[in-house]
Amino acid sequence: MVSSPGPTGPPRLGLLVSKSCGKAVTRNRIKRRLRSAAAGIELQPGHDYVIIATREVAEAPYDRLRSWLHRALEESVDA
């Protein structure tokens, strides 16, 4: 996850899911799962976030997915 200051207001989230992750159905599933998991994570207002997905997201248990996002958010804040 990459984070940077953005316009004031609610946080914005961008998802990058390449074709190497699978066909359109799989890529859309990955995006839905990431949006759902990100909704449970506290994102800072006035920041833009970009998540670069891998194929593992499609089949990972939901708890592990939330853990990955939480850890990535902590690392982006520390950087």
GIGI-V449885 format. One record per backbone hydrogen bond with DSSP energy under -0.5 kcal/mol. NH is the residue of the N-H (numbers start at 1). CO is the residue of the C=O. E is the energy in kcal/mol with one decimal. If there is no record, write none. Layout:
BEGIN
<<NH:CO:E> <NH:CO:E>>
END
This chain:
BEGIN
<<2:50:-2.5> <4:48:-2.0> <6:46:-3.0> <12:47:-2.1> <14:49:-3.0> <16:51:-2.9> <17:15:-0.6> <21:18:-1.9> <22:19:-1.5> <27:23:-2.6> <28:24:-2.7> <29:25:-1.8> <30:26:-2.4> <31:27:-2.2> <32:28:-2.4> <33:29:-2.5> <34:30:-2.4> <35:31:-2.5> <36:32:-2.2> <37:33:-2.4> <38:34:-2.7> <39:35:-1.5> <40:36:-0.6> <40:37:-1.0> <41:38:-1.3> <43:41:-1.0> <46:9:-1.9> <47:44:-1.0> <48:4:-3.1> <49:12:-2.5> <50:2:-2.5> <51:14:-2.8> <52:50:-0.5> <53:16:-2.7> <53:51:-0.7> <57:54:-1.4> <58:55:-1.3> <59:56:-0.8> <60:56:-1.5> <65:61:-2.1> <66:62:-2.4> <67:63:-2.0> <68:64:-2.5> <69:65:-2.2> <70:66:-2.6> <71:67:-2.5> <72:68:-2.5> <73:69:-2.4> <74:70:-2.0> <75:71:-2.2> <76:72:-2.2> <77:73:-1.6> <78:74:-1.9> <79:75:-1.5>>
END
